[in-house]
Amino acid sequence: MTGGSPEKAAPIKMLHDRVLVEVDQESGERRSSGGIVIPATAAMGARRLAWSRVIAVGPHARAVEAGDRVLFDPEDKAEVEVHGEVYVVMRERDVHAVAAERLEGGSTGLYL
């Protein structure tokens, strides 16, 4: 192995029920109905969940697929940086909801 870091040369394979999601930069800031920008650092009374796009899933993830948008609690996250991009790694059970076009049709997808 030469001086480069191993993650630049090797692809990432998620294990078990782990899910890798892309951090949505726009989810940090919000805009009120009156047009006021609310920064991510503003303290709220209740915890706020965040939406992110799934990049990769482990072989034991059953309800989540790459490309889905998932709802999760950003306070319970483990971040990792790969090639200068920040991602979040979590277990599938930490996903609160899935939004995907493939869910239209058969079931309602309401498993909260």
C-alpha positions in Angstrom: 0.0 0.0 0.0 1.3 3.4 -0.9 0.9 6.7 0.9 -2.8 7.2 -0.1 -5.7 6.6 2.2 -7.5 3.2 1.7 -11.0 4.7 1.3 -9.9 6.4 -2.0 -9.0 3.1 -3.6 -11.7 0.8 -2.2 -15.4 0.8 -2.7 -17.7 0.7 0.3 -19.9 -2.2 1.1 -22.3 -1.8 4.0 -22.6 -4.7 6.4 -25.6 -6.3 8.2 -28.5 -3.9 8.4 -26.5 -0.7 8.1 -27.7 2.2 5.9 -25.5 4.9 4.5 -27.3 8.2 3.7 -26.1 11.4 2.1 -26.3 14.5 4.4 -28.9 16.9 2.9 -27.2 20.3 3.2 -30.6 22.1 2.7 -32.2 20.3 5.7 -30.1 22.4 8.1 -31.8 25.7 7.3 -35.5 26.1 7.2 -37.7 28.9 5.9 -40.8 30.1 7.9 -44.1 30.7 6.1 -43.3 34.4 6.3 -39.9 33.9 4.4 -37.6 34.2 7.5 -34.6 31.9 7.3 -34.2 29.8 10.4 -30.6 28.5 10.8 -29.9 24.9 11.8 -28.3 26.1 15.0 -31.6 27.7 16.3 -32.8 25.7 19.3 -36.3 24.3 19.0 -38.5 22.9 21.8 -39.0 19.6 20.0 -36.4 17.4 18.2 -36.7 17.7 14.5 -36.3 14.7 12.1 -34.4 15.0 8.8 -34.8 13.6 5.3 -31.8 12.1 3.5 -31.1 10.1 0.4 -29.9 6.5 0.8 -26.6 5.8 -0.9 -26.0 2.2 0.1 -27.6 -0.6 2.3 -26.3 -3.7 3.9 -27.5 -7.2 2.9 -29.9 -7.5 5.8 -31.7 -4.2 5.3 -35.3 -5.2 4.3 -37.4 -2.1 3.8 -34.8 0.4 2.5 -33.1 0.5 -0.9 -30.4 2.7 -2.4 -32.1 5.8 -3.9 -34.9 6.0 -1.3 -35.4 9.1 0.9 -35.5 8.2 4.6 -36.6 10.1 7.7 -34.3 9.8 10.7 -33.2 11.6 13.9 -30.0 13.6 13.1 -29.1 13.7 16.8 -28.7 9.9 16.8 -26.2 9.8 13.9 -22.7 8.7 13.2 -21.1 10.8 10.5 -18.3 9.6 8.2 -16.3 11.5 5.5 -15.6 9.7 2.3 -13.8 11.5 -0.6 -14.6 14.9 1.0 -18.3 14.1 1.3 -20.1 13.7 4.6 -22.4 10.7 5.1 -24.4 9.3 8.0 -24.2 5.6 9.0 -27.1 4.1 10.9 -29.0 0.9 11.5 -32.1 0.3 9.5 -34.2 0.3 12.7 -33.2 4.0 13.2 -35.1 4.9 10.0 -38.5 6.3 10.9 -40.0 6.4 7.4 -39.2 5.7 3.8 -40.4 7.8 0.8 -40.0 6.1 -2.5 -41.9 5.8 -5.7 -41.7 2.0 -5.5 -44.0 2.1 -2.5 -46.9 3.5 -4.5 -49.4 0.9 -5.3 -49.7 -2.1 -2.9 -49.3 -0.9 0.6 -49.7 2.4 2.4 -46.2 2.2 3.9 -47.6 3.5 7.2 -45.5 1.4 9.7 -44.8 4.1 12.3 
